[in-house]
Amino acid sequence: MGVRILMNYRNKFLLIVLSAFFVFYAVVGGLLGRTSAKEGAYTQLSIFNEVLSKIRNSYVEDPNLSEVMHGALRGLLESLDPYSTYLTADEYSRYKKHKTNGNGDIGLELSKEKILGYVYIIHPIEGGPAERAGLKAGDVIESIEEVSTRDISLVQAGYLLTGNIGSPVKLKILRRGKTEPLEVTAKRDQVKVPPIKTTLIEGRIGYLKIYRFTPGISEEVRAKLQHLTKSGAGKIIVDLRHCAGDEFEEAVRVANLFLDHGVITYTQGQKSPKKEFVADPSKAICKSPLVILQNYGSASAAEIVSAAIKENRRGEIVGVRSFGKASLQKLIPLENDSAILISIAKFYSQSGKVIQNNGITPDYEVRDGVDAFQGDVDSEDEEDVQRENAPGTNKPASQEDLQLKKAIELLSSPTSESQKAA
């Protein structure tokens, strides 16, 4: 009797699971590619049904079908891209209330490693707890507080990394060149993005370093550019190395400071109509020759700027290929109080090249030298800007920073004048 009741419960649960999957498949099925009628949605559902049945009847232990289903849905979405995922009812509720686990964070730009599925560090935010703990761009996070990152989404990873200010978080790190995982403990803190840094190089090349695209950053860039120009800068280097942030509209505004015409970028998706972002001539303030520095840690909003400058032939890009992370996500609630976070559109360059997974190829490939140079001058006083020539100041070590050295070389050549905007 009890066995029959249990089996009936299992069958009803299986029916509910399959029904939920069918509804889910209807929502995202179009993104999985169009197949022939023989390999259509019902065929795929039949396969799923058969696999689930084998798990229920043949697995070595009585399976927790709820966990199986959650894992299947998360895997389904993450097979599309690392930024799409499934949120259980509890996760969705937490996500709506607050996306973090506290006011403290360690400051990481994250993706998911494609082959093994671990969380991957695009770059740590400069000066943040992660960088102070020794974490580096390219590190793979094997586990957070002993939770394997293969088993969680980026949303869950972000939640685990946050917490009360001052509390520690333990990470196991896989690093290229190291045979054994590294045990790293970072102390959560309030992450503060460094302000834009500016200086004059050789008294005539303005150097401007952006650490992250945050709300309002375009106005700060505008002010810094105007100040550099008044201080004598006739040529500009914009350093976007280890720079990211999802404030894509700020990226459009920053690119517009250098462009008085042309398409900066556009978005498009299967159900998202094409939306172009065109340069407004009244917003352009800089016609000086321009070089953009980028590296593999340049992602998201930074890539929008690089693509716009490159394809509008406004300046040169120096460094290595950028990361390739530029898409828009939408949160879609489901009937069982859960939700999916799914990519609905990608960003494209003016010529139609998709940035996601491809990145921006530089005009001049130069491997990373030392860490990105930071100007020691950030004053609105013109005399302070000129201090870069004074004895004992931190002048750019161009002989070590090969990317910066190449940028200076390009701007110092007579042909750099031809980069001026029409």
Order of alpha helices (4+ residues) and beta strands (2+ residues): alpha-alpha-alpha-beta-alpha-beta-beta-alpha-beta-beta-alpha-beta-beta-beta-beta-alpha-beta-alpha-beta-beta-beta-alpha-beta-beta-beta-beta-alpha-alpha
